[in-house]
Each structure stands twice: as structure tokens, then as C-alpha cells.
Amino acid sequence: MDNHYDVIVIGGRCAGASTAMLLARAGLRVLVIEAARRGTDTLSTHALMRGGVLQLHRWGLLDDVVASGAPAIRATHFSYGDEIETVDVRPGDGISALRAPRRTVLDALLLDAAAAAGAEILRPARVTRLLSRDGRVGGVEGVTRGNRKAFRATATLVVGADGRDSLVARTVDAEFRRRGSAAGAIIYGYFPGLARDRYHWVYRPGITAGIVPTNDGLACVWVGIPAARFEASRPEDFRGLLAQAAPEVAESIAAAPVGRLRGYPGAPGYLRASGGPGWALVGDAAYYKDPITAHGITDALRDAELLARAILAAPHGGQAQLDAVRDYQNARDRLSEQFFDVTERIAGYRWDLCELREHLRVLSRAMRPEVDELLGLDDPNRESLLTG
Ligand SMILES: Cc1cc2nc3c(=O)[nH]c(=O)nc-3n(C[C@H](O)[C@H](O)[C@H](O)COP(=O)(O)OP(=O)(O)OC[C@H]3O[C@@H](n4cnc5c(N)ncnc54)[C@H](O)[C@@H]3O)c2cc1C
């Protein structure tokens, strides 16, 4: 049957494009359906942490990110009130620096890599309904944008990489395994003339800020506040909020035009059940936490590979695939829980600077196991968490 696939992936950004690329590289017949046009931005800043850069390196895509002009980030400055600490990026594991490409760059690059590996890409097109077959998810129905042509395709597995408002999660009623309560809001824009070689994170009680150097000589500058305070602010308050959080940064961009500012009101985190008969979830559809710890893309790239490996262990469906996808879910949970908890504490903004420093130490420790797990994937003698 022409329109039958091993895997249909709904959503073609960092989680979906990576999953599709890995499955297509392994020879599976894959269809990706993405609602947005190529190169469109999304509501997200884009700092990558070590695990995310490591994935791009392992997949042979880091050179393309470098070629895009995303600068080398060799250190992180942490401002606790007026006190600054610097942590250098440790060269090793094939990585000499971190990178923070714009989503217009990263998502396009990943989807191009999926297409180059043989995945079919249907875009811009929206899935409107899941099809069921023998009591399991068995395919999708939707419509292309522009010429509004209806389509239908079937698959052994449908992967929801369709973000926080996931159609797949809603349709299968994927249960929440964890639900958070903290939510931070973020307002951000892009500015020239800031340092290109470091992330800068600023913490003061009740307000945070960050600088993320990126493509085109610009840096993403963001201010974070508790969600409750966002309701009373407007994007135009950006400069005033930035002056409270990081007066020296506000000063250094005072003369720059503000351009487009984007505001995110915040939403509590969750970990969802991520596999069932004929379906799986990955990326924000499966696991979301407050952006204050800047880890959603890094986690999406990690979990894309854990899911792809699980699918490849049992590509023909049935109970074997269900078991493998549940192993992925359990591995994801083990790698994520400590990170989820500490993100909750930071995003709750109920800390003084002494407590915040302790939260950041926990955060730093929570990143190590995921990097070890990713490095272990290339070591044939090492048992993966997926089987542990
Ligand atoms: C304000 C903010 C700042 C952030 N900053 C950072 C950061 O600095 N670092 C970091 O690592 N993470 C950050 N994140 C988190 C990061 O943006 C997410 O974790 C990441 O986008 C998840 O990727 P994804 O592929 O799972 O989902 P998404 O990026 O949400 O992509 C889902 C895609 O699915 C498509 N789609 C949805 N429904 C359908 C449908 N029915 N049919 C077809 N297509 C569909 C959408 O068009 C979309 O393109 C931030 C998030 C926010 C909100």
C-alpha cells in the first residue's frame, strides 16, 4: 500500500525531525507531517546545553550549525545579584563549545537531514484526526495548507512530536505521570552588540534574565518573572524589567531598536505517559518543563534518540513494540525526574540567592547522567538505560 508507513511523525521541529531522521537513516519508511512552513520561527529561546550539542555532533550535524554562523559559546556567566561567577565550557566528547542556533536554523537543518535520509515530508499540512485500526492508533487524516487537499495515511506507529497542545496526547488521553505547579513567564527580543562567546544568566529574587548569543550577529535577551506578574505586564515593559534584573545589560542595549518582542505567559510542567497501542510521544508533547532551565530542546534531541532506538528494536509493531516504547518512557523518566523537580523549584521564584545557588548545583549534577547516557549509546560494551 502506497500510503502505509512504518512510522508517521506529527510535528517536524526538534523532536519530530530528529526522530524521523534517525528512523529513516536506519531504513524505516517514515512520513513527517508539519503544519508550519520551512524556516518559520516558534515561541522559544534556544540555548543548547551540552547534551544537545553532543547529539548534533554525534549525528554529524554540528558542522552545519557552525556554518550557520551560530557563535561558539565557551563559558557561562552566572550573576547572583551583583556578584558574577564564570564557568567555562569543558572541551571534550567532540565538543569545544556550546551553540545556540535560532529555531529557524536548527529545525530546518534537522528536517532537511530527515529528508536527506529518505523521510517523506508533508508540509505545510495539519493532521486533524487519528485513525484507529483494531483498537489501536493506525494512521492519520488531515489537510494540506494552501490548496486544502485532504490526505490520509496509515502506519505501524504514529509519533506525536506535536508540542504542548499535542493532538496525539489529547486523542489517546495520555495520562500525566507527573504534573508541576510552577510557571514562569518570559519576554524576549534580539539585539546586536552583545558578547558573542558566553551565555549570561542573571538571578535576583523575583526576576531573572539571560543573554543567548545566536545567528546574524544578534543575541536573544530575555527577562523572566513569575507568571502571576506577567498578567500585569506588557511586552513594552521589557526594558524596565531588564533594568531591574540586569541594569548593565539594559544600559548596553539602550540605544538599540527593540524590534519584535515576544511574551510567553508560562505553563506548569508535566511528564506524560508516552507510549501505547500504535502511538508514542516525544519532545514537549511527552515532557515539558519551565523554560527557565533552558533544556527543552536538549531533552527533545536526547529523547528522539531514545525513542528511535526503542522503535528500531521492534519495528514491526505488536506487543514487542509496545514494550520497547514503554522502556523508552521509563528511561526518559529516570533521566528527567531530578531535572523536573529542580526546574519546578527555580521556576517557582520562591528562593533567595543562597537557595538558588543550591538549586543550580543540583541542576548541574542532574545534567551529567544524560550526557553519560548519550555517550554510552556509542559504546557497544555499555548497557543502555533502555535495557536497564
Ligand atoms: C519562551 C520559551 C523559551 C524557551 N527557551 C528554551 C531554551 O533556551 N532552550 C531550550 O532547550 N528549550 C527552550 N524552550 C523549550 C523548547 O522550545 C521546547 O522544548 C521545544 O520547542 C520542544 O520541541 P518539540 O519539537 O517537541 O515541539 P515544538 O517545537 O512545539 O514543535 C511542534 C511542532 O508540531 C507541529 N504540529 C502541532 N500540531 C500539529 C498537527 N496537528 N499537524 C501537523 N503539525 C503539527 C507544530 O507546527 C510545531 O512546529 C523554550 C520554550 C519557551 C516557550
PDBQT file of the ligand as one rigid body, heavy atoms in Angstrom, charges set to zero:
ROOT
HETATM    1  C1  LIG A 401       9.566  31.075  25.894  1.00  0.00    +0.000 C 
HETATM    2  C2  LIG A 401      10.294  29.768  25.742  1.00  0.00    +0.000 A 
HETATM    3  C3  LIG A 401      11.680  29.747  25.793  1.00  0.00    +0.000 A 
HETATM    4  C4  LIG A 401      12.366  28.536  25.663  1.00  0.00    +0.000 A 
HETATM    5  N1  LIG A 401      13.727  28.544  25.715  1.00  0.00    +0.000 NA
HETATM    6  C5  LIG A 401      14.411  27.384  25.559  1.00  0.00    +0.000 A 
HETATM    7  C6  LIG A 401      15.844  27.368  25.562  1.00  0.00    +0.000 A 
HETATM    8  O1  LIG A 401      16.513  28.402  25.692  1.00  0.00    +0.000 OA
HETATM    9  N2  LIG A 401      16.469  26.168  25.405  1.00  0.00    +0.000 N 
HETATM   10  C7  LIG A 401      15.766  25.009  25.250  1.00  0.00    +0.000 A 
HETATM   11  O2  LIG A 401      16.380  23.947  25.129  1.00  0.00    +0.000 OA
HETATM   12  N3  LIG A 401      14.414  24.992  25.241  1.00  0.00    +0.000 NA
HETATM   13  C8  LIG A 401      13.729  26.151  25.375  1.00  0.00    +0.000 A 
HETATM   14  N4  LIG A 401      12.369  26.141  25.350  1.00  0.00    +0.000 N 
HETATM   15  C9  LIG A 401      11.667  24.848  25.176  1.00  0.00    +0.000 C 
HETATM   16  C10 LIG A 401      11.628  24.437  23.702  1.00  0.00    +0.000 C 
HETATM   17  O3  LIG A 401      11.081  25.476  22.936  1.00  0.00    +0.000 OA
HETATM   18  C11 LIG A 401      10.775  23.180  23.546  1.00  0.00    +0.000 C 
HETATM   19  O4  LIG A 401      11.169  22.220  24.483  1.00  0.00    +0.000 OA
HETATM   20  C12 LIG A 401      10.902  22.617  22.129  1.00  0.00    +0.000 C 
HETATM   21  O5  LIG A 401      10.359  23.524  21.196  1.00  0.00    +0.000 OA
HETATM   22  C13 LIG A 401      10.186  21.290  22.002  1.00  0.00    +0.000 C 
HETATM   23  O6  LIG A 401      10.282  20.870  20.669  1.00  0.00    +0.000 OA
HETATM   24  P1  LIG A 401       9.192  19.915  20.022  1.00  0.00    +0.000 P 
HETATM   25  O7  LIG A 401       9.739  19.530  18.698  1.00  0.00    +0.000 OA
HETATM   26  O8  LIG A 401       8.812  18.871  20.993  1.00  0.00    +0.000 OA
HETATM   27  O9  LIG A 401       7.882  20.813  19.884  1.00  0.00    +0.000 OA
HETATM   28  P2  LIG A 401       7.604  22.157  19.122  1.00  0.00    +0.000 P 
HETATM   29  O10 LIG A 401       8.825  22.959  18.948  1.00  0.00    +0.000 OA
HETATM   30  O11 LIG A 401       6.449  22.772  19.846  1.00  0.00    +0.000 OA
HETATM   31  O12 LIG A 401       7.134  21.698  17.678  1.00  0.00    +0.000 OA
HETATM   32  C14 LIG A 401       5.921  21.036  17.480  1.00  0.00    +0.000 C 
HETATM   33  C15 LIG A 401       5.574  21.152  16.001  1.00  0.00    +0.000 C 
HETATM   34  O13 LIG A 401       4.430  20.344  15.771  1.00  0.00    +0.000 OA
HETATM   35  C16 LIG A 401       3.649  20.969  14.784  1.00  0.00    +0.000 C 
HETATM   36  N5  LIG A 401       2.269  20.493  14.936  1.00  0.00    +0.000 N 
HETATM   37  C17 LIG A 401       1.496  20.562  16.050  1.00  0.00    +0.000 A 
HETATM   38  N6  LIG A 401       0.300  20.010  15.822  1.00  0.00    +0.000 NA
HETATM   39  C18 LIG A 401       0.317  19.572  14.522  1.00  0.00    +0.000 A 
HETATM   40  C19 LIG A 401      -0.639  18.920  13.692  1.00  0.00    +0.000 A 
HETATM   41  N7  LIG A 401      -1.854  18.570  14.156  1.00  0.00    +0.000 N 
HETATM   42  N8  LIG A 401      -0.291  18.639  12.415  1.00  0.00    +0.000 NA
HETATM   43  C20 LIG A 401       0.952  18.967  11.932  1.00  0.00    +0.000 A 
HETATM   44  N9  LIG A 401       1.889  19.587  12.690  1.00  0.00    +0.000 NA
HETATM   45  C21 LIG A 401       1.575  19.880  13.965  1.00  0.00    +0.000 A 
HETATM   46  C22 LIG A 401       3.760  22.459  15.073  1.00  0.00    +0.000 C 
HETATM   47  O14 LIG A 401       3.522  23.218  13.892  1.00  0.00    +0.000 OA
HETATM   48  C23 LIG A 401       5.198  22.574  15.582  1.00  0.00    +0.000 C 
HETATM   49  O15 LIG A 401       6.066  23.011  14.563  1.00  0.00    +0.000 OA
HETATM   50  C24 LIG A 401      11.645  27.327  25.477  1.00  0.00    +0.000 A 
HETATM   51  C25 LIG A 401      10.256  27.351  25.426  1.00  0.00    +0.000 A 
HETATM   52  C26 LIG A 401       9.582  28.554  25.543  1.00  0.00    +0.000 A 
HETATM   53  C27 LIG A 401       8.073  28.554  25.469  1.00  0.00    +0.000 C 
ENDROOT
TORSDOF 0
